[in-house]
Every structure is written in C-alpha cells, then in structure tokens.
Amino acid sequence: MKKAILFLLVSMLVLSVVSCKGDTGKDTENITVLLDWVPNTNHTGLYAAQELGYFENEGLEVEILQVNEGGTAQLVAAGQAHFGISYQEEVTYARVEEIPVVAIAAIVQHNTSGFASPVEKGIKTPADFEGKKYGGWGSPMEEAILRAMMDKYDADFDKLEMVSIGSADFFTSVTKDVDFTWIYYGWDGVAAGLRGIDLNFINLRKEDEALDFYTPVIIASEETLDQNAGLAERFLRAVTKGYEYSIENPEEAAEFLLKVSPELDRELVIESQKYLSAEYQSDAPAWGLMKRQIWESYAKWMHERDLIENMIDVDKAFTNEYLPGE
C-alpha cells in the first residue's frame, strides 16, 4: 500500500530524457532527481551544482523533487526519476527483492548517525538502555541494531521499551515521550549545540564497524546506466563539483539551500553545513567513492540477523564507475 501511494505521488511526472534548446542555444537534457526527504544539508551539493551552473555546463536541466516518505529506490527503478537519494540499507533491501537500482556515489563518506539523549537521562552506553524508552519508527533494522548493541554490553533487550514516534521532533520527543532516539548528528546534534542542550551521543560506527554504512547515497536504475552511461557521468561531474564547492565554501553553499527552503533555521543550516563539509569526503581520496568492503560487511551484518533472506551481489549494488576520474 505504501509503495502504491508513493508511486502515485509522482506518477504524473513526465521523466523521459528530452532534448531541447536552452538559453545558451546548446542542446540540454531534462532530468529529474528525487530526494529522500525534505531539502536539507545532505542535499546541498545538488543545489550548489544547480545554482553555480555546473548542471548547465554539462547540458543538463535538472528538476529536484521531494517525496515526504521513503521509497526512492522503487520509484527510481520504475523510471519515475533518473536519479535519487537513498541509503545503503534501502539499496540492500532493493537488491534482495531484485529491484534493479545501483548506488553511484556516497554523499557522506561515513555514517554520522547514532543514539542520542539529554545528558540528564544518564544513557552513556548501550548498557544504559535497560529500563529506558526508545522512540523510533518501528523498523526491523532499529530493533536489530538496538539488540546487537545491548548484547555487546550484556544488557537485557527485553528491558527496553520501544515506541513509535514517526518523524516527531527529536527535542519534543526526548522531553515529553521517550528517553532517547536515533539521530543524524549533522542536524539534530548540531541543533542541540545551538540550543545549549548537552547530549550523550552513541555513535553507531564506533560501536560496530559494520554499521559504518553509506547514508545517504545517490542511486540510478540499471536501465539508465545501461542505456545512457554518458548521462550518469555528466550528472556526477556536475554533482561532484557541487559537493566540492560545498566542502570548500560551507557558508556560501548553505545560502543555496536556504534559497529553496527559506523556512529552515538559518543558523542551523549554516552550522550543519560546516559540520558536513568535513564529512562529505572525509578520509576518502575523492568525494563520492565507495568501498566494496563497506557494502559487503553491512549486507553480511543484515543477513546474520535475518533482516535479509540472502546475501546480495554487492558488485551489482554499487559502483564508482561513473564518478569523475574513475
């Protein structure tokens, strides 16, 4: 039902590549990129590429759309967008279900998410989850990660209460309803600092290296890559420049995001952009590159916990082939 609703949200779009004459008189191709959520600092490189003319220089007219729920992989595979923003978990599930999408670039090099709580809750390690209330969105992945972390610390998972809070505000939730939730530090963690709220933050990748998965990633369908590899290369050339600009000029890049989403908190966007400027590429040789080991390790972790029925062919799940210089 959820997939059907998501499909209907964009089913009226005409998304085939169309050649036309732009203002420069050059042939341009109209393409669509589907976000995974509302515009935020994960996406700034796209807006930088658009604002600075990097897409135009590649002969691309790019429309950036948002869907306020997940399911980007299914929509991209169905031809409802040429490219999309997803994450490694979604791509892994998609490959298990033989949904032909491929990750073609990592937007952020390392997993910056983890479990967060106000310091007064006293949750310093997963051992402290016992007797506490966790607020999430009710996914099997959440339970698997919480259980694995508690097992590592010999804590009793049955003593943790899990409640669904959906997309409720982190600060409201931990004040009124729950003790801790799962956040991305680059947004809620930065916001806590701006509000003067001290957090205990349990970083997933530091607890288990298998949880240092890629989130978010840029995806395309196998059909797009097979039939128009040049389009993917041109798109990623422009996007790479957009993220490189955002790395070097976080405050200026933040203005591009604020231009399309003026309702966002200006100070938060700027500080979040500064944080992510060091995380987009991090220790990778170049922006966007992904490691096979990361894809294999996380898929194995999911398989061992019965989150997926069988191991995927990771070489079909991701590629660096379309990135500049590859």
Secondary structure as the mmCIF struct_conf table of DSSP 4:
data_model
#
loop_
_struct_conf.conf_type_id
_struct_conf.id
_struct_conf.beg_label_comp_id
_struct_conf.beg_label_asym_id
_struct_conf.beg_label_seq_id
_struct_conf.end_label_comp_id
_struct_conf.end_label_asym_id
_struct_conf.end_label_seq_id
HELX_RH_AL_P HELX_RH_AL_P1 LYS A 2 VAL A 10
TURN_TY1_P TURN_TY1_P1 SER A 11 MET A 12
BEND BEND1 SER A 16 SER A 16
STRN STRN1 VAL A 18 LYS A 21
TURN_TY1_P TURN_TY1_P2 ASP A 23 THR A 24
BEND BEND2 GLY A 25 LYS A 26
STRN STRN2 ASP A 27 LEU A 34
BEND BEND3 ASP A 36 VAL A 38
HELX_RH_3T_P HELX_RH_3T_P1 THR A 41 HIS A 43
HELX_RH_AL_P HELX_RH_AL_P2 THR A 44 GLU A 51
TURN_TY1_P TURN_TY1_P3 LEU A 52 GLY A 53
HELX_RH_AL_P HELX_RH_AL_P3 TYR A 54 ASN A 57
TURN_TY1_P TURN_TY1_P4 GLU A 58 GLY A 59
STRN STRN3 LEU A 60 LEU A 65
BEND BEND4 ASN A 68 GLY A 70
HELX_RH_AL_P HELX_RH_AL_P4 THR A 72 ALA A 77
TURN_TY1_P TURN_TY1_P5 ALA A 78 GLY A 79
BEND BEND5 GLN A 80 GLN A 80
BEND BEND6 HIS A 82 HIS A 82
STRN STRN4 PHE A 83 SER A 86
HELX_RH_AL_P HELX_RH_AL_P5 GLN A 88 VAL A 96
TURN_TY1_P TURN_TY1_P6 GLU A 97 GLU A 98
STRN STRN5 VAL A 101 ALA A 106
BEND BEND7 ILE A 107 HIS A 110
STRN STRN6 SER A 113 PRO A 118
HELX_RH_3T_P HELX_RH_3T_P2 VAL A 119 LYS A 121
BEND BEND8 THR A 125 THR A 125
HELX_RH_3T_P HELX_RH_3T_P3 PRO A 126 PHE A 129
TURN_TY1_P TURN_TY1_P7 GLU A 130 GLY A 131
STRN STRN7 LYS A 133 GLY A 136
HELX_RH_AL_P HELX_RH_AL_P6 PRO A 140 LYS A 152
TURN_TY1_P TURN_TY1_P8 TYR A 153 ASP A 154
HELX_RH_3T_P HELX_RH_3T_P4 PHE A 157 LYS A 159
STRN STRN8 GLU A 161 SER A 164
TURN_TY1_P TURN_TY1_P9 GLY A 166 SER A 167
HELX_RH_AL_P HELX_RH_AL_P7 PHE A 170 LYS A 176
TURN_TY1_P TURN_TY1_P10 ASP A 177 ASP A 177
BEND BEND9 ASP A 179 ASP A 179
STRN STRN9 PHE A 180 TYR A 184
HELX_RH_PI_P HELX_RH_PI_P1 TYR A 185 GLY A 189
HELX_RH_AL_P HELX_RH_AL_P8 VAL A 190 ARG A 195
TURN_TY1_P TURN_TY1_P11 GLY A 196 GLY A 196
STRN STRN10 LEU A 199 ASN A 203
HELX_RH_AL_P HELX_RH_AL_P9 LEU A 204 GLU A 207
HELX_RH_3T_P HELX_RH_3T_P5 GLU A 209 LEU A 211
BEND BEND10 PRO A 216 PRO A 216
STRN STRN11 VAL A 217 SER A 221
HELX_RH_AL_P HELX_RH_AL_P10 GLU A 222 GLN A 227
HELX_RH_AL_P HELX_RH_AL_P11 ALA A 229 GLU A 248
HELX_RH_AL_P HELX_RH_AL_P12 PRO A 250 VAL A 260
TURN_TY1_P TURN_TY1_P12 PRO A 262 GLU A 263
BEND BEND11 LEU A 264 LEU A 264
HELX_RH_AL_P HELX_RH_AL_P13 ARG A 266 SER A 277
TURN_TY1_P TURN_TY1_P13 ALA A 278 GLU A 279
BEND BEND12 TYR A 280 GLN A 281
TURN_TY1_P TURN_TY1_P14 SER A 282 ASP A 283
BEND BEND13 ALA A 284 ALA A 286
TURN_TY1_P TURN_TY1_P15 TRP A 287 TRP A 287
STRN STRN12 GLY A 288 GLY A 288
HELX_RH_AL_P HELX_RH_AL_P14 ARG A 292 GLU A 304
TURN_TY1_P TURN_TY1_P16 ARG A 305 ASP A 306
BEND BEND14 LEU A 307 ASN A 310
HELX_RH_AL_P HELX_RH_AL_P15 VAL A 314 ALA A 317
STRN STRN13 PHE A 318 PHE A 318
TURN_TY1_P TURN_TY1_P17 GLU A 321 TYR A 322
BEND BEND15 LEU A 323 LEU A 323
TURN_TY1_P TURN_TY1_P18 PRO A 324 GLY A 325
#
